[in-house]
Each structure stands twice: as C-alpha cells, then as structure tokens.
C-alpha cells in the first residue's frame, strides 16, 4: 500500500437527528474521555499491524466530531502521526455542526493540522431545520461559515439536503441562492432517505408528516445540477460539487476503491481483497480495547 485514507469515527451527538441511522448516540457524554483513550489505543495497534503506512487523507466523521472537546481532537491527531506516516500535504477533514463552532475550537483545529471543515448546514430555511430537528438556525449556519473562513480555512464544505417533507421548490431555490452568496469551495447535496426504524420514518408512517415527494426531489436534483454548472463547480461525484482543486480526496479514496482504514465503533475498512468493520457498541469497543491494551 503506497498510501491509505484514515477515517476516524466520533459517535457522539448532542441531539440525534430523526432521519439519521448512523452509528451515533446522544446522552453518552460520560464516555467521551474513555472513548478517546480507546480510540488512541486502536490507532496505535493498527499502526503496528499495517507497518506505519503513508496516510494521504484523514477524515473525522460521525456523529458530530465538533462536539468533542478540541483538545481531544488534537490528541487523536498527535497519536495518528505517531502511528502512521501522515503526508505533509495530507487532506485532514473534520465534520462540524454550526452551533459547535467557536474561535477557540477553530484555532485549535488549525494548530493541530486540520485543513478542511465540512459544515452540516442541511438547509437555509428555519422552517425546514425544525422539520429536521436541527439545533441551529439558518443565521447560525451563515455565521458559522463566515467564522470558519475568517479563521483562515480555505477548503470549506457545506452539506445540504433536499427531498425533505414539506420542502417546496422555492425553498430549494433559496438554498441555492445562498450557495451563490457564500461561494463555498465544496458543496454536498444529499436526498433525504427515510431509513427504516428512524423516528422520521415512524412519523411518516403515522401520517404526522408527509412522505417526501420523490418527483419533486428529482426536480431539485436537476435544478442543483444546472445551477452548480452555471456557478462553475465540478460535479465530480453523485452528491458532491467542488471548485476545481477542492474535490474531497478522502471521498475519492472510497470511490476509487483504494485502501482506507476505519477507526472507531462501526467504522469500515478496505484493503486489497479485504473488507471489514468494527463492532458497533461504543461501550463494547472501549471494553475490548482496554482488555487488549490495559492502562
């Protein structure tokens, strides 16, 4: 392996969104400190197992990585550099919730080597943010984006959703206009999927919110394609657009079926001829790593 991508899973959320079926949890903040200890143990173990390979990308996903205390993020990156040969030009991404972004955190992120921030905006409509049970407002999202840019981050991405219950074409047009004003380096736009067993699926089944209209969602996707082409973004992956040179290299590692290692509970990995994943429970994850490498 000439180089690998490294995914670091942070399973903590202040509040879990009703549409999310990822391996994430709210109300388990008491596990943060022992979790980071266990995560660093796994990083050390894998560095030894795979022979300290070169790492071209690091991606903190979740969950809500920005919910983790910033000193913990710095510690994890320090241990990654001890266990792996992180390229000097490596793309190091962190997913952030608008409400978590502070100047103190941003300063720590920059000092620790993070050079790409992905902000989970989802919508620039306060009405739709309430449907999604997001804990930020549209104004919070804009302020967070500007704060990240002012802190010296040039590779900034925003995540958006379409096909939301009660979302209108005019809502989507307004969201696209915000892209025109903010001019982010990268934009991810995902169609909402009603995952089985999620609170939002149950609300739809009970008739408390309408089933998303797939035809309107398709129209929104085509609108996005035309708009982003007009704005001179490169449509390099189904749900992702970028200014030339700002494509997410970690995402491309997945799409090109290159080697990547997932750290943390539920994280998936791919090496030549091998695909595997970690167990899902954070408690079990911590327990097993403590058995393997006791303090």
C-alpha positions as CSV (number, residue, x, y, z in Angstrom):
1,X,0.0,0.0,0.0
2,X,1.6,3.3,-1.1
3,X,-0.9,5.4,0.8
4,X,-4.2,4.9,2.7
5,X,-7.1,7.0,3.8
6,X,-7.9,7.1,7.5
7,X,-11.5,7.5,8.8
8,X,-12.0,8.4,12.5
9,X,-15.5,7.8,13.8
10,X,-16.8,10.1,16.6
11,X,-20.2,8.6,17.7
12,X,-21.3,11.5,20.0
13,X,-24.2,13.9,19.2
14,X,-25.7,16.5,21.5
15,X,-29.0,15.6,19.8
16,X,-29.5,12.8,17.3
17,X,-31.4,13.9,14.1
18,X,-34.7,12.0,13.5
19,X,-33.6,10.9,10.0
20,X,-30.2,9.5,11.0
21,X,-29.5,5.8,11.2
22,X,-25.7,6.1,11.6
23,X,-23.9,4.5,14.5
24,X,-24.3,7.6,16.6
25,X,-25.7,8.4,20.1
26,X,-26.9,11.2,22.3
27,X,-26.6,11.3,26.1
28,X,-23.4,9.3,26.4
29,X,-21.0,12.2,27.0
30,X,-19.7,10.4,30.1
31,X,-17.9,8.0,27.6
32,X,-16.0,10.8,25.8
33,X,-12.8,10.5,27.8
34,X,-12.6,6.7,27.9
35,X,-13.6,6.6,24.3
36,X,-10.7,8.8,23.2
37,X,-8.4,6.7,25.2
38,X,-9.7,3.6,23.4
39,X,-9.6,5.3,20.0
40,X,-5.9,6.2,20.5
41,X,-5.2,2.6,21.5
42,X,-6.7,1.3,18.3
43,X,-4.7,3.8,16.3
44,X,-1.5,2.6,17.9
45,X,-2.5,-1.1,17.3
46,X,-3.2,-0.6,13.7
47,X,-0.1,1.4,13.1
48,X,1.9,-1.6,14.3
49,X,-0.2,-4.1,12.4
50,X,0.0,-2.5,9.0
51,X,3.5,-1.2,9.2
52,X,3.1,2.5,9.7
53,X,2.0,3.2,6.1
54,X,1.7,6.6,4.4
55,X,-1.6,8.4,5.1
56,X,-2.9,10.7,2.4
57,X,-6.2,11.7,4.0
58,X,-7.7,11.8,7.5
59,X,-11.4,12.3,7.9
60,X,-13.2,12.9,11.3
61,X,-16.8,11.8,10.8
62,X,-19.7,10.9,12.9
63,X,-21.7,11.7,14.8
64,X,-20.6,15.2,15.5
65,X,-16.8,15.5,15.7
66,X,-17.1,19.2,16.6
67,X,-19.0,18.2,19.7
68,X,-15.8,16.6,21.0
69,X,-13.6,18.9,23.1
70,X,-11.0,20.3,20.8
71,X,-8.0,19.1,22.9
72,X,-9.2,15.6,22.3
73,X,-9.2,16.1,18.5
74,X,-5.6,17.4,18.8
75,X,-4.6,14.4,20.9
76,X,-6.1,12.0,18.4
77,X,-4.1,13.6,15.5
78,X,-0.9,13.5,17.6
79,X,-1.4,9.8,18.0
80,X,-2.2,9.3,14.3
81,X,1.1,11.0,13.4
82,X,3.0,8.7,15.8
83,X,1.4,5.5,14.4
84,X,1.3,6.5,10.7
85,X,3.4,8.4,8.2
86,X,1.0,11.3,7.6
87,X,1.9,13.1,4.3
88,X,2.8,16.7,4.7
89,X,0.2,17.6,2.1
90,X,-2.5,15.3,3.6
91,X,-6.1,16.5,3.5
92,X,-7.4,16.5,7.1
93,X,-11.1,17.0,7.3
94,X,-13.5,17.4,10.2
95,X,-17.3,17.5,10.2
96,X,-18.8,20.3,12.3
97,X,-22.2,21.4,13.5
98,X,-22.8,25.2,13.1
99,X,-23.6,25.5,16.8
100,X,-20.3,24.0,17.9
101,X,-18.0,26.3,16.0
102,X,-16.1,28.8,18.2
103,X,-12.9,30.8,17.6
104,X,-11.2,28.7,20.2
105,X,-12.0,25.5,18.5
106,X,-11.0,26.8,15.1
107,X,-7.6,27.9,16.4
108,X,-7.0,24.5,17.9
109,X,-8.1,22.8,14.7
110,X,-5.7,24.8,12.6
111,X,-2.8,24.3,15.0
112,X,-3.4,20.5,15.1
113,X,-3.3,20.3,11.3
114,X,-6.9,20.2,10.2
115,X,-7.2,22.0,6.9
116,X,-10.7,21.1,5.7
117,X,-14.0,21.8,7.5
118,X,-17.3,20.3,6.4
119,X,-20.3,22.2,8.0
120,X,-23.6,20.3,8.4
121,X,-25.9,23.1,7.3
122,X,-28.7,20.9,5.8
123,X,-31.0,23.8,5.0
124,X,-31.1,27.6,4.9
125,X,-34.8,27.5,5.9
126,X,-35.6,27.8,9.6
127,X,-38.9,26.0,8.9
128,X,-37.2,23.0,7.4
129,X,-34.4,23.0,10.0
130,X,-37.2,22.5,12.6
131,X,-38.6,19.6,10.5
132,X,-35.1,18.0,10.6
133,X,-34.8,18.8,14.4
134,X,-31.5,20.6,13.8
135,X,-30.2,22.6,16.7
136,X,-29.1,25.7,14.7
137,X,-30.8,28.4,12.7
138,X,-30.1,29.5,9.1
139,X,-28.4,32.6,10.5
140,X,-26.3,30.4,12.8
141,X,-25.2,28.4,9.7
142,X,-24.2,31.6,7.8
143,X,-22.3,33.0,10.8
144,X,-20.5,29.7,11.4
145,X,-19.4,29.5,7.7
146,X,-18.1,33.1,7.9
147,X,-16.3,32.3,11.2
148,X,-14.6,29.3,9.6
149,X,-13.5,31.3,6.6
150,X,-12.3,34.2,8.8
151,X,-10.2,31.8,10.8
152,X,-8.2,31.0,7.7
153,X,-9.8,27.8,6.4
154,X,-9.9,28.0,2.6
155,X,-11.2,24.5,1.9
156,X,-14.7,24.7,3.5
157,X,-17.6,22.4,2.5
158,X,-21.3,22.7,3.3
159,X,-23.8,19.8,3.5
160,X,-27.3,20.3,2.3
161,X,-30.4,18.1,2.0
162,X,-33.3,18.1,-0.5
163,X,-36.4,15.9,-0.6
164,X,-37.4,17.0,2.9
165,X,-41.0,16.6,4.0
166,X,-42.9,19.9,3.2
167,X,-39.9,21.3,1.3
168,X,-41.0,23.4,-1.7
169,X,-39.2,24.2,-4.9
170,X,-39.0,27.8,-3.8
171,X,-37.3,26.6,-0.6
172,X,-34.6,24.9,-2.7
173,X,-34.2,27.9,-4.9
174,X,-33.5,30.0,-1.8
175,X,-30.9,27.5,-0.6
176,X,-29.1,27.5,-4.0
177,X,-29.0,31.3,-3.8
178,X,-27.2,31.0,-0.5
179,X,-24.5,29.0,-2.3
180,X,-24.2,31.8,-4.8
181,X,-23.7,34.3,-1.9
182,X,-21.3,32.2,0.2
183,X,-19.3,30.7,-2.6
184,X,-18.0,27.6,-0.6
185,X,-15.2,25.6,-2.0
186,X,-17.2,22.4,-1.9
187,X,-20.9,21.5,-1.6
188,X,-22.5,18.2,-0.8
189,X,-26.2,17.8,-1.5
190,X,-28.0,14.7,-0.3
191,X,-31.5,13.5,-1.0
192,X,-33.3,12.6,2.3
193,X,-33.8,8.8,2.6
194,X,-36.4,7.6,5.1
195,X,-34.3,4.9,6.8
196,X,-36.2,2.0,8.4
197,X,-36.6,2.4,12.2
198,X,-35.8,6.1,12.4
199,X,-38.1,8.5,14.2
200,X,-38.8,10.3,11.0
201,X,-39.9,7.1,9.2
202,X,-42.3,6.5,12.1
203,X,-43.7,10.0,11.9
204,X,-44.4,9.5,8.2
205,X,-46.0,6.1,8.8
206,X,-48.2,7.7,11.4
207,X,-49.2,10.4,9.0
208,X,-47.8,13.2,11.2
209,X,-45.6,14.5,8.4
210,X,-46.0,13.8,4.7
211,X,-44.0,11.3,2.8
212,X,-41.3,13.1,0.8
213,X,-42.3,13.5,-2.9
214,X,-39.7,11.7,-5.0
215,X,-40.7,13.6,-8.2
216,X,-40.1,16.9,-6.5
217,X,-36.8,15.6,-5.1
218,X,-35.7,14.6,-8.6
219,X,-36.6,18.1,-9.9
220,X,-34.5,19.6,-7.1
221,X,-31.5,17.4,-8.1
222,X,-31.7,18.5,-11.7
223,X,-32.0,22.2,-10.6
224,X,-28.9,21.7,-8.5
225,X,-27.0,20.2,-11.5
226,X,-27.9,23.1,-13.7
227,X,-27.2,25.7,-11.0
228,X,-23.8,24.3,-10.0
229,X,-22.7,24.0,-13.6
230,X,-23.7,27.7,-14.1
231,X,-21.7,28.5,-11.0
232,X,-18.7,26.7,-12.5
233,X,-18.5,23.9,-9.9
234,X,-17.3,20.5,-10.9
235,X,-19.8,17.7,-10.4
236,X,-17.2,15.0,-9.5
237,X,-19.4,12.6,-7.6
238,X,-23.2,11.9,-7.4
239,X,-23.8,14.2,-4.5
240,X,-20.7,16.4,-4.5
241,X,-19.6,19.5,-6.3
242,X,-16.4,21.4,-5.9
243,X,-14.4,24.3,-7.2
244,X,-11.5,22.9,-9.3
245,X,-8.9,21.6,-7.0
246,X,-11.2,21.3,-3.9
247,X,-12.6,17.9,-4.5
248,X,-12.7,15.8,-1.3
249,X,-9.7,13.5,-1.7
250,X,-10.9,11.2,1.1
251,X,-14.3,10.7,-0.7
252,X,-12.4,9.9,-3.9
253,X,-10.4,7.2,-2.0
254,X,-13.7,5.4,-1.5
255,X,-14.9,5.9,-5.0
256,X,-11.7,4.7,-6.5
257,X,-11.8,1.6,-4.2
258,X,-8.4,2.5,-2.8
259,X,-7.2,1.4,0.6
260,X,-8.7,3.0,3.7
261,X,-8.8,2.2,7.4
262,X,-11.7,2.9,9.7
263,X,-11.0,3.7,13.4
264,X,-13.8,3.6,16.0
265,X,-17.0,1.6,16.6
266,X,-18.9,0.6,13.4
267,X,-16.1,2.0,11.2
268,X,-15.5,0.2,7.9
269,X,-12.2,-0.6,6.2
270,X,-11.0,-1.7,2.8
271,X,-7.6,-3.2,1.9
272,X,-6.9,-5.2,-1.3
273,X,-9.1,-8.3,-1.1
274,X,-10.4,-7.4,2.4
275,X,-13.4,-5.5,3.6
276,X,-14.3,-5.5,7.3
277,X,-15.8,-3.4,10.1
278,X,-15.5,-2.8,13.8
279,X,-18.2,-3.8,16.3
280,X,-20.9,-1.1,16.8
281,X,-21.3,-0.6,20.5
282,X,-19.1,2.2,22.0
283,X,-19.2,0.5,25.4
284,X,-18.0,-2.8,24.0
285,X,-15.4,-1.1,21.9
286,X,-13.9,0.6,24.9
287,X,-14.1,-2.6,27.0
288,X,-12.3,-4.7,24.4
289,X,-9.5,-2.2,23.8
290,X,-9.0,-1.9,27.5
291,X,-8.6,-5.7,27.6
292,X,-6.2,-5.7,24.7
293,X,-4.1,-2.7,26.0
294,X,-4.8,-2.1,29.7
295,X,-3.5,1.2,31.1
